């Protein structure tokens, strides 16, 4: 598991209050919004704020759509795209 993947799983666990190890089971196809009861519209705002703070990225409103939170894979791909190349 790469550092970005690990950080994103930790953010999801912390913000959504997931059971210990629950986020570790996520695959790229794991559904998020609509599949995780913890991830509702209020939690999305907190999640985006934590992602910005912990990953030192800026997420513009026009980048946020339903597809972003469709699966863990889509959220991870978005996160990787926001980070500068190492």
Helices and strands as residue ranges (DSSP letters): H 3-16, G 23-25, H 41-55, G 61-63, G 66-69, H 72-82
